Amino acid sequence: MQLATLLMIASWLPQPLADQTCLTAALYLEARDQPILGQVAVAEVALRRQRASRHHDNLCQVLLQPRQFALTLVSPNYRFRNLAAWNRASRISAATMARWSQDGDRLSVVPTADHFFAVAYGEPSWAAHGVRIAQIGDHAFYRLSP
């Protein structure tokens, strides 16, 4: 299935299924080759951004902000081909969303991280203004907001 088709279908789905679909696609594109903790950490950054957002009603809107996550950085014609990686990302997104929907304290892989980048692509300029929280697999996680 193409990314553009998947996102169109997600826009028709009810919540929270739409958000889980968008998060699964983001995990697949951002971190399908990373360890489970790396995928969980990417999901936490997305969920933390949604929680902090004053302008977005749902997670799909956060993940579709230009140049923030892979959903807007890869071609809309990109085809999801690795079913095993998709299923793994789907399980991780569902479990992480369920954990984040609980009230009270929750265990976090990258506490306070609100940004990340793939180390192989070099350090973005914003990293100089943040606090490095962790590196998991090929991704570095940072806190930029106070």
Rosetta blueprint (number, residue, H / E / L):
1 M L
2 Q E
3 L H
4 A H
5 T H
6 L H
7 L H
8 M H
9 I H
10 A H
11 S H
12 W H
13 L L
14 P L
15 Q L
16 P L
17 L H
18 A H
19 D H
20 Q H
21 T H
22 C H
23 L H
24 T H
25 A H
26 A H
27 L H
28 Y H
29 L H
30 E H
31 A H
32 R L
33 D L
34 Q L
35 P L
36 I H
37 L H
38 G H
39 Q H
40 V H
41 A H
42 V H
43 A H
44 E H
45 V H
46 A H
47 L H
48 R H
49 R H
50 Q H
51 R H
52 A H
53 S L
54 R L
55 H L
56 H L
57 D L
58 N L
59 L H
60 C H
61 Q H
62 V H
63 L H
64 L L
65 Q L
66 P L
67 R L
68 Q L
69 F L
70 A H
71 L H
72 T H
73 L L
74 V L
75 S L
76 P L
77 N L
78 Y L
79 R E
80 F L
81 R L
82 N L
83 L H
84 A H
85 A H
86 W H
87 N H
88 R H
89 A H
90 S H
91 R H
92 I H
93 S H
94 A H
95 A H
96 T H
97 M H
98 A H
99 R H
100 W H
101 S H
102 Q L
103 D L
104 G L
105 D L
106 R L
107 L L
108 S L
109 V L
110 V L
111 P L
112 T L
113 A L
114 D L
115 H E
116 F E
117 F E
118 A E
119 V H
120 A H
121 Y H
122 G L
123 E L
124 P L
125 S H
126 W H
127 A H
128 A H
129 H H
130 G L
131 V E
132 R E
133 I E
134 A E
135 Q E
136 I E
137 G L
138 D L
139 H E
140 A E
141 F E
142 Y E
143 R E
144 L L
145 S L
146 P L
